[in-house]
């Protein structure tokens, strides 16, 4: 009787609920790490070099882990980035990553000839003065170390549009002395998409220019796989705090850039047709054990 009580249907129902909850937890955690960036497929991978500068903007490249969620022609990896820029008869020398996460790709996936800098930059809000100063310092240091070549400074956030556009335009306005409206127009034409956030545009057009003190200091960090580059100095940026990340605001119909013919809106294909409970190997084994025991007892 005691054995039967321990093996009652009620006990098995509780066990099944626990296994299901465990499975959902594993799947949810994995999905959070591996889901595609919101609206990532809506944007062209790489823009063109901005005239009069050494800037080029692009959306965030994704590591191979994301390939099974994309059609072959939608994939855009760090190696693809270098290839696409090469097709424009340009050479990438520096990548400035403005995303507020490290989950999309790692700097080790870039060629050793390409330097990498990470600035954690929150979305939706105008970048802080610390972020602006760090961006200017990194760019100016790279340019000062590469006066005899024409290597490009590649900049990306999630879509390579709003945070990227703001900081690139801010540099062109404050450092290069460009008229704000001209800087924005050049960026939009070169990227192939229009900047969308009004608070960014308002700050560029009407906000005060940022000062540029101490831009000659060395702040460009070095990736682990690039430590053989002796010319690169590693100096921390004081008083820089990593901001909290905010989800990108959704693009909305009716925006001035919404109806342009070059804007393709492509939905990513489903990840897998396999039942969800079998995507987690641990949960699949637990479920098989549960069914085997249930079959023997009932």
C-alpha positions as CSV (number, residue, x, y, z in Angstrom):
1,X,0.0,0.0,0.0
2,X,2.8,2.4,0.8
3,X,4.5,1.6,-2.5
4,X,1.2,2.2,-4.4
5,X,0.8,5.5,-2.5
6,X,4.2,6.7,-3.5
7,X,3.4,5.8,-7.1
8,X,-0.1,7.2,-7.2
9,X,-1.3,9.1,-10.3
10,X,-1.4,12.3,-8.3
11,X,2.4,12.0,-7.6
12,X,3.1,11.4,-11.3
13,X,1.0,14.4,-12.3
14,X,3.1,16.6,-10.0
15,X,6.3,15.1,-11.5
16,X,5.1,15.8,-15.0
17,X,4.3,19.4,-14.1
18,X,7.8,19.8,-12.6
19,X,9.4,18.4,-15.7
20,X,7.3,20.7,-17.9
21,X,8.3,23.7,-15.9
22,X,12.0,22.7,-16.0
23,X,11.8,22.4,-19.7
24,X,10.1,25.8,-20.2
25,X,12.8,27.3,-17.9
26,X,15.6,25.8,-20.0
27,X,14.0,26.8,-23.3
28,X,13.2,30.3,-22.0
29,X,16.8,30.9,-20.9
30,X,18.2,29.6,-24.2
31,X,15.7,31.7,-26.3
32,X,16.6,34.9,-24.5
33,X,20.3,34.3,-25.4
34,X,19.7,33.3,-29.0
35,X,16.7,35.2,-30.3
36,X,17.3,37.5,-33.2
37,X,17.5,41.3,-32.5
38,X,14.2,42.9,-33.0
39,X,13.6,44.1,-36.7
40,X,17.2,43.1,-37.5
41,X,16.2,41.7,-40.9
42,X,14.5,45.0,-41.9
43,X,17.8,46.7,-42.5
44,X,20.5,46.4,-45.1
45,X,23.7,44.9,-43.7
46,X,26.3,47.5,-44.7
47,X,26.1,51.1,-45.8
48,X,28.7,53.0,-47.9
49,X,31.6,55.1,-46.8
50,X,30.4,58.6,-45.7
51,X,31.9,61.1,-48.1
52,X,34.7,63.2,-46.6
53,X,35.2,60.8,-43.7
54,X,36.5,57.4,-42.9
55,X,33.2,56.2,-41.3
56,X,31.1,53.3,-42.5
57,X,27.9,52.1,-40.7
58,X,26.4,48.7,-40.6
59,X,24.0,46.6,-38.4
60,X,25.4,44.2,-35.8
61,X,26.9,41.1,-37.3
62,X,25.7,37.8,-35.8
63,X,27.8,34.7,-34.9
64,X,27.0,31.3,-36.4
65,X,24.7,30.4,-33.5
66,X,22.0,32.5,-35.2
67,X,22.4,30.9,-38.7
68,X,19.6,28.4,-38.2
69,X,17.1,31.2,-37.6
70,X,18.0,32.9,-40.9
71,X,17.8,32.1,-44.6
72,X,21.3,31.8,-46.2
73,X,20.9,35.2,-47.9
74,X,19.9,36.9,-44.7
75,X,23.0,35.9,-42.7
76,X,25.5,38.5,-41.8
77,X,28.5,37.5,-39.8
78,X,31.8,39.3,-38.9
79,X,33.5,37.6,-41.8
80,X,30.7,38.6,-44.1
81,X,31.1,42.2,-42.9
82,X,34.8,42.3,-43.9
83,X,34.0,40.7,-47.3
84,X,31.2,43.2,-48.1
85,X,33.3,46.2,-47.3
86,X,36.1,44.7,-49.4
87,X,33.6,44.6,-52.3
88,X,33.4,48.4,-52.1
89,X,37.2,48.5,-52.5
90,X,37.6,49.6,-48.9
91,X,39.4,48.1,-46.0
92,X,38.0,47.9,-42.4
93,X,40.5,48.9,-39.7
94,X,38.4,49.4,-36.6
95,X,35.0,48.3,-35.3
96,X,33.2,50.4,-32.7
97,X,30.5,48.3,-31.1
98,X,27.7,50.3,-29.5
99,X,25.3,47.5,-28.5
100,X,24.5,47.1,-24.9
101,X,25.2,43.3,-24.9
102,X,27.9,40.8,-25.7
103,X,25.7,38.1,-27.0
104,X,25.7,38.8,-30.8
105,X,29.3,38.1,-31.6
106,X,32.8,38.2,-30.1
107,X,35.8,40.3,-31.2
108,X,37.8,37.1,-31.8
109,X,35.6,36.5,-34.8
110,X,37.1,39.5,-36.5
111,X,40.4,39.3,-38.4
112,X,43.5,40.1,-36.4
113,X,44.1,43.2,-38.6
114,X,40.8,44.8,-37.4
115,X,40.9,46.5,-34.1
116,X,37.8,46.4,-31.9
117,X,36.3,48.8,-29.3
118,X,33.2,48.3,-27.1
119,X,31.2,51.2,-25.8
120,X,28.1,50.0,-23.9
121,X,25.5,52.5,-25.1
122,X,21.8,52.5,-24.0
123,X,19.2,52.7,-26.7
124,X,16.4,55.2,-27.1
125,X,18.1,58.0,-25.0
126,X,20.6,60.5,-26.2
127,X,24.1,59.2,-25.4
128,X,25.8,60.7,-22.3
129,X,28.7,63.1,-22.5
130,X,31.0,60.3,-21.3
131,X,29.9,58.0,-24.1
132,X,30.3,60.8,-26.7
133,X,33.8,61.7,-25.4
134,X,34.9,58.0,-25.4
135,X,33.6,57.6,-29.0
136,X,35.5,60.7,-30.2
137,X,38.7,59.6,-28.4
138,X,38.6,56.1,-29.8
139,X,38.1,57.4,-33.4
140,X,40.7,60.1,-33.1
141,X,43.2,57.8,-31.7
142,X,42.7,55.3,-34.5
143,X,43.0,58.0,-37.1
144,X,46.2,59.4,-35.6
145,X,47.7,55.9,-35.6
146,X,46.7,55.3,-39.2
147,X,47.6,58.4,-41.1
148,X,49.4,56.6,-43.9
149,X,46.5,54.3,-44.9
150,X,42.8,54.7,-45.7
151,X,41.4,52.0,-43.4
152,X,37.8,52.7,-42.3
153,X,36.2,53.1,-38.9
154,X,33.1,50.8,-38.8
155,X,30.4,51.7,-36.3
156,X,27.4,49.7,-35.4
157,X,24.6,49.4,-32.8
158,X,21.8,46.9,-33.3
159,X,20.6,48.3,-36.7
160,X,23.5,50.6,-37.4
161,X,21.1,53.5,-37.5
162,X,20.1,55.5,-34.5
163,X,22.9,55.3,-31.9
164,X,25.3,54.8,-34.7
165,X,24.0,57.8,-36.6
166,X,23.9,60.0,-33.6
167,X,27.5,59.4,-32.6
168,X,28.9,59.5,-36.1
169,X,27.1,62.7,-36.8
170,X,28.1,64.1,-33.4
171,X,31.7,63.5,-34.4
172,X,31.3,65.1,-37.8
173,X,29.6,68.2,-36.2
174,X,31.9,68.7,-33.2
175,X,35.3,67.5,-34.5
176,X,35.1,68.0,-38.3
177,X,33.0,71.2,-38.1
178,X,30.2,70.0,-40.3
179,X,26.8,71.7,-40.4
180,X,24.3,69.4,-38.5
181,X,21.8,69.1,-41.4
182,X,24.6,68.2,-43.8
183,X,26.0,65.6,-41.4
184,X,22.6,63.9,-41.0
185,X,21.9,64.0,-44.7
186,X,25.3,62.4,-45.5
187,X,24.8,59.7,-42.9
188,X,21.3,58.8,-44.1
189,X,22.4,58.6,-47.7
190,X,25.4,56.5,-47.0
191,X,23.6,54.1,-44.6
192,X,20.6,53.7,-47.0
193,X,18.1,54.3,-44.1
194,X,17.0,57.4,-42.3
195,X,17.6,58.0,-38.7
196,X,14.3,57.5,-36.9
197,X,14.5,58.9,-33.4
198,X,13.4,62.5,-33.0
199,X,15.3,63.0,-29.7
200,X,18.5,62.1,-31.5
201,X,17.7,64.4,-34.4
202,X,16.6,67.3,-32.2
203,X,19.9,67.1,-30.2
204,X,22.0,67.1,-33.3
205,X,20.1,69.9,-35.0
206,X,19.3,72.1,-32.0
207,X,21.5,70.9,-29.1
208,X,24.8,72.5,-28.0
209,X,28.0,71.1,-29.4
210,X,30.0,68.9,-27.0
211,X,33.5,70.0,-25.9
212,X,36.4,67.9,-27.1
213,X,39.0,68.0,-24.2
214,X,41.8,65.5,-24.1
215,X,41.0,63.7,-27.3
216,X,44.7,62.9,-27.8
217,X,44.7,60.4,-24.9
218,X,44.9,56.7,-25.7
219,X,41.7,54.8,-24.9
220,X,41.3,52.2,-27.6
221,X,41.1,48.8,-25.9
222,X,42.6,45.6,-27.3
223,X,40.8,42.3,-27.9
224,X,42.6,39.2,-26.4
225,X,43.4,37.8,-29.8
226,X,45.0,41.1,-30.9
227,X,47.5,41.5,-28.1
228,X,50.4,41.1,-30.6
229,X,49.6,44.6,-32.0
230,X,52.3,46.5,-30.2
231,X,51.3,49.9,-31.3
232,X,48.0,49.7,-29.4
233,X,48.0,51.1,-25.9
234,X,45.4,50.0,-23.3
235,X,44.2,52.9,-21.1
236,X,41.0,52.7,-19.1
237,X,38.4,55.5,-19.5
238,X,37.8,57.1,-16.0
239,X,34.3,57.7,-14.7
240,X,32.6,55.8,-17.4
241,X,29.6,53.8,-16.1
242,X,27.9,51.1,-18.2
243,X,24.3,52.4,-18.7
244,X,21.2,50.3,-18.3
245,X,20.0,48.9,-21.6
246,X,16.6,49.7,-22.9
247,X,14.7,47.8,-25.6
248,X,14.8,49.5,-29.0
249,X,11.6,51.5,-29.7
250,X,9.5,49.9,-32.4
251,X,9.6,51.4,-35.9
252,X,6.1,52.9,-36.7
253,X,4.1,53.4,-39.9
254,X,3.9,57.0,-41.1
255,X,7.5,57.8,-40.3
256,X,9.1,59.9,-43.1
257,X,11.4,57.0,-44.0
258,X,8.6,54.4,-43.8
259,X,7.4,54.4,-47.5
260,X,10.8,54.5,-49.2
261,X,11.0,51.8,-51.9
262,X,14.4,50.5,-50.7
263,X,13.1,49.5,-47.3
264,X,12.4,45.8,-47.4
265,X,10.5,44.2,-44.5
266,X,11.5,40.5,-44.3
267,X,10.3,38.1,-41.6
268,X,12.8,35.7,-40.2
269,X,11.9,32.0,-40.8
270,X,10.9,29.9,-37.8
271,X,13.7,28.4,-35.8
272,X,12.6,24.8,-35.9
273,X,9.5,22.7,-36.5
274,X,10.6,20.3,-33.8
275,X,8.4,20.2,-30.7
276,X,9.7,22.5,-28.0
277,X,10.1,19.8,-25.3
278,X,12.8,18.1,-27.4
279,X,14.9,21.2,-27.8
280,X,16.3,20.7,-24.3
281,X,18.1,17.4,-24.1
282,X,17.9,17.2,-20.3
283,X,14.2,17.6,-20.3
284,X,13.8,15.1,-23.2
285,X,15.6,12.4,-21.1
286,X,13.5,13.2,-18.0
287,X,10.3,12.9,-20.0
288,X,11.3,9.5,-21.5
289,X,12.1,8.2,-18.0
290,X,8.8,9.5,-16.7
291,X,6.8,7.7,-19.5
292,X,8.8,4.5,-19.0
293,X,8.0,4.4,-15.3
294,X,4.4,5.2,-15.9
295,X,4.1,2.4,-18.5
296,X,5.5,-0.1,-16.0
297,X,3.2,0.9,-13.1
298,X,0.0,1.5,-15.0
